[in-house]
Amino acid sequence: MDKSPKSQKEYYQDRIREYEKRTGKSMNVKGVSKMYYDYDTADTIFNYSAALDLLNQKNIYIYHDLLVEEDILSNGTNWLKYGYTKKDDKIYKYYYEIKKWGNEAKELDSDSNKSKVWKAAMLMTKHIGSNFDDFAKENNIELKRDINWALKMIESGKMMSRESNPNITLFPKKYDHAESTITTEDLFAEDWVVVPNKSFEDVLVDLYAGKTIRRKSWSPDWGVGKYARYGKLIYLDLIADDWEVVDVVAEVDAIQKDHIDFRIKTS
């Protein structure tokens, strides 16, 4: 950097303009102190507009001392301070004292928040919920996808399967009626994957095309379609997210045969 007085003056004036934009304060440029304008972001307060500008920067969260939320596990004895941070164009709560992410937030633009002064700090983690794949990719981490990892995913509400045996499905607690059988080989496998969720709406196109659909948590010989023997859907089926398309010919043939046999036996 050029050390001439003119270059130094321009440098500090640029820092002033940056500070004014971030804080909304108008500063007198005379007697500018390098020490003052090189302060860390965390030592500065910001108005609402400046805080929003910071929010759009990578790995930043904004907060003020009045943002607190009751810890639901404490029966009113503990309150958590939180701020707001951004990922994938969505704003989330961030409990900065315990370094935990919260739910997506909608109330940042409330009148109360607009009238407050804000602080900003660096985020200590990029992990949201159970999105381990993105976390690993961003940090160049190769995950060991063993049964322990699969169990963590199940606890977070994911259905699990194996790449080499997609017929296996392990279900979270919300599918308490579903049954799963695994072998010793499965216990030592390291190819566990998250099963993509599909809603009833997602599989309707296949149903209209003549294919059979069913829920993964149903018995394998049940299905909905031309050759299905499962004839009644309830509300829980319509809002479920474990639907799949039965697109294996042999499996559809078996369902069709069971349906015909059932009709003959009951006619």
C-alpha positions in Angstrom: 0.0 0.0 0.0 1.3 3.5 -0.8 2.2 5.2 2.4 1.9 8.8 1.1 -0.4 11.1 3.2 -2.8 11.3 0.3 -3.2 7.5 0.1 -3.6 7.2 3.9 -6.3 9.9 3.9 -8.2 8.2 1.1 -7.9 4.9 3.0 -9.4 6.3 6.2 -12.1 8.1 4.4 -13.1 4.9 2.7 -13.3 3.3 6.2 -15.5 6.1 7.4 -17.9 5.7 4.5 -18.0 2.0 5.2 -18.7 2.6 8.9 -21.4 5.2 8.2 -23.1 2.7 5.9 -23.0 -0.1 8.5 -24.1 2.0 11.5 -26.2 4.8 10.0 -24.1 7.3 11.9 -22.7 10.4 10.3 -19.1 11.0 11.3 -16.8 14.1 11.1 -13.8 13.1 9.0 -11.4 15.4 10.9 -9.0 13.8 13.3 -9.8 10.3 12.2 -8.2 7.6 14.4 -6.9 4.4 12.7 -7.4 2.6 16.0 -11.1 3.6 16.2 -12.0 2.6 12.6 -10.1 -0.7 12.7 -12.3 -2.0 15.6 -13.8 -5.4 15.2 -17.3 -5.7 13.9 -18.4 -7.2 17.3 -17.5 -4.0 19.1 -19.8 -1.9 16.9 -23.6 -1.3 17.0 -25.8 -1.0 13.9 -29.1 0.3 12.9 -31.7 -2.0 11.4 -30.7 -1.3 7.8 -27.1 -1.8 8.5 -27.8 -5.1 10.3 -29.7 -6.4 7.3 -26.7 -5.6 5.1 -24.5 -7.6 7.5 -27.0 -10.5 7.6 -26.4 -11.0 3.9 -22.7 -11.5 4.5 -21.4 -15.1 4.7 -21.1 -16.6 8.2 -22.5 -13.6 10.2 -25.3 -13.5 12.7 -27.0 -10.4 14.1 -28.5 -10.0 17.6 -29.5 -7.6 20.4 -29.8 -8.2 24.1 -33.6 -8.3 24.2 -33.9 -11.4 21.9 -34.5 -14.3 24.3 -36.6 -17.4 24.2 -37.7 -19.8 26.9 -35.9 -23.2 26.9 -38.9 -25.5 26.7 -37.0 -28.2 28.6 -36.3 -26.0 31.6 -39.9 -25.4 32.8 -39.4 -21.7 32.8 -36.0 -21.7 34.7 -33.8 -21.0 31.7 -33.9 -18.5 28.8 -31.8 -18.7 25.6 -30.4 -15.6 23.8 -30.7 -15.8 20.1 -30.0 -13.8 16.9 -30.6 -14.2 13.2 -28.5 -15.7 10.5 -29.0 -16.6 6.8 -28.5 -19.7 4.7 -29.8 -20.5 1.3 -31.8 -17.3 1.2 -33.7 -18.2 4.4 -33.4 -16.6 7.8 -32.9 -18.9 10.9 -32.7 -18.3 14.6 -29.3 -18.9 16.1 -28.7 -19.5 19.8 -25.2 -18.1 20.0 -24.5 -18.9 23.6 -24.9 -22.6 23.1 -24.0 -22.5 19.3 -27.2 -24.1 18.1 -29.4 -23.4 15.1 -33.2 -22.9 15.5 -36.2 -22.9 13.3 -36.7 -20.7 10.2 -37.6 -17.2 11.4 -40.3 -14.8 10.0 -40.4 -12.0 12.6 -37.2 -10.2 11.8 -39.0 -7.4 10.1 -41.3 -6.7 13.1 -41.6 -3.1 14.3 -39.9 -3.9 17.5 -36.8 -5.2 15.8 -36.7 -2.3 13.4 -36.5 0.1 16.3 -33.6 -1.6 18.0 -29.8 -1.2 17.7 -28.0 -4.4 16.7 -24.7 -6.2 17.1 -23.0 -8.7 14.8 -20.6 -11.6 15.3 -19.1 -14.5 13.4 -21.1 -17.7 13.2 -19.3 -20.6 14.9 -21.0 -23.4 12.9 -22.7 -23.9 9.5 -24.6 -27.0 10.5 -28.4 -26.7 10.3 -30.5 -29.6 11.7 -29.5 -32.9 10.1 -28.1 -31.6 6.9 -24.8 -33.5 7.3 -24.2 -33.9 3.6 -23.9 -30.2 3.0 -21.9 -29.7 6.2 -19.4 -32.4 5.1 -19.1 -31.0 1.6 -18.4 -27.5 2.7 -15.8 -28.7 5.2 -14.2 -31.5 3.1 -15.3 -34.2 5.5 -15.7 -37.8 4.4 -18.5 -39.2 6.5 -18.5 -42.8 7.7 -22.1 -43.8 6.9 -22.3 -46.7 9.4 -25.2 -47.8 11.5 -24.4 -45.2 14.2 -24.8 -42.4 11.6 -28.0 -44.1 10.4 -29.4 -44.1 13.9 -28.7 -40.4 14.3 -30.6 -39.7 11.0 -33.5 -41.9 12.2 -33.6 -39.8 15.5 -33.9 -36.7 13.4 -36.9 -38.1 11.5 -35.3 -39.6 8.4 -36.0 -42.9 6.7 -32.8 -44.9 6.1 -31.8 -47.6 3.6 -28.6 -49.1 2.1 -27.1 -48.3 -1.3 -26.5 -52.0 -1.9 -29.9 -53.1 -0.6 -32.5 -50.4 -1.2 -35.3 -52.9 -0.2 -34.3 -52.3 3.5 -36.0 -49.3 5.1 -35.5 -48.3 8.7 -38.2 -45.9 10.0 -38.3 -43.1 12.5 -40.7 -43.2 15.5 -43.5 -41.4 13.7 -44.0 -44.7 11.7 -44.4 -46.8 14.8 -46.5 -49.3 12.9 -43.8 -50.1 10.4 -41.6 -53.2 10.7 -38.0 -53.6 9.6 -35.7 -56.5 9.6 -31.9 -56.2 9.3 -29.1 -58.7 9.3 -25.6 -58.8 10.9 -24.2 -57.6 7.5 -26.4 -54.5 7.8 -25.1 -53.7 11.2 -21.5 -53.5 9.9 -22.3 -51.9 6.6 -21.0 -48.4 5.8 -23.3 -47.6 2.8 -26.4 -46.2 4.7 -28.3 -43.5 2.9 -31.3 -41.3 3.6 -34.4 -42.3 1.7 -35.9 -39.4 -0.2 -39.3 -38.4 1.0 -42.3 -38.5 -1.4 -45.7 -37.1 -0.6 -49.0 -38.5 -2.0 -49.0 -35.6 -4.5 -45.5 -36.6 -5.7 -46.7 -40.1 -6.8 -50.0 -39.1 -8.3 -48.6 -38.7 -11.8 -47.4 -42.3 -11.7 -50.8 -43.4 -10.4 -52.5 -41.7 -13.3 -50.0 -43.4 -15.6 -51.2 -46.8 -14.5 -48.5 -47.7 -12.0 -49.1 -49.0 -8.5 -48.1 -46.8 -5.5 -47.9 -47.5 -1.8 -46.4 -46.3 1.4 -43.1 -47.8 2.5 -44.5 -48.5 5.9 -47.3 -50.7 4.5 -47.1 -54.4 4.0 -45.3 -55.2 0.7 -48.4 -56.8 -0.8 -50.5 -53.6 -0.4 -50.8 -50.9 -3.0 -53.0 -48.3 -4.6 -53.7 -48.7 -8.3 -55.5 -50.8 -10.9 -54.3 -54.1 -9.3 -54.2 -53.0 -5.7 -55.9 -54.8 -2.9 -55.6 -52.0 -0.4 -58.9 -50.2 -1.0 -59.1 -47.5 1.7 -57.0 -44.4 2.3 -57.2 -42.5 5.5 -56.2 -38.9 6.3 -52.8 -40.0 7.7 -52.0 -41.7 4.4 -52.8 -38.5 2.5 -50.3 -36.4 4.6 -47.6 -39.1 4.8 -44.2 -38.6 3.2 -43.1 -42.2 2.7 -44.9 -42.9 -0.6 -43.1 -44.9 -3.3 -43.9 -46.2 -6.8 -43.9 -50.0 -7.3 -42.2 -50.1 -10.7 -40.6 -53.5 -10.6 -42.6 -55.8 -13.0 -42.3 -58.9 -10.8 -43.5 -57.1 -7.8 -46.5 -55.6 -9.6 -47.3 -59.1 -11.0 -47.3 -60.5 -7.5 -49.7 -57.8 -6.3 -51.9 -58.4 -9.2 -51.9 -62.2 -8.5 -52.7 -61.6 -4.8 -55.5 -59.3 -5.8 -57.1 -61.9 -8.2 -56.7 -64.7 -5.7 -58.3 -62.6 -3.0 -61.2 -61.7 -5.4 -61.8 -65.4 -6.3 -61.7 -66.6 -2.7 -64.2 -63.9 -1.6 -66.6 -64.1 -4.6 
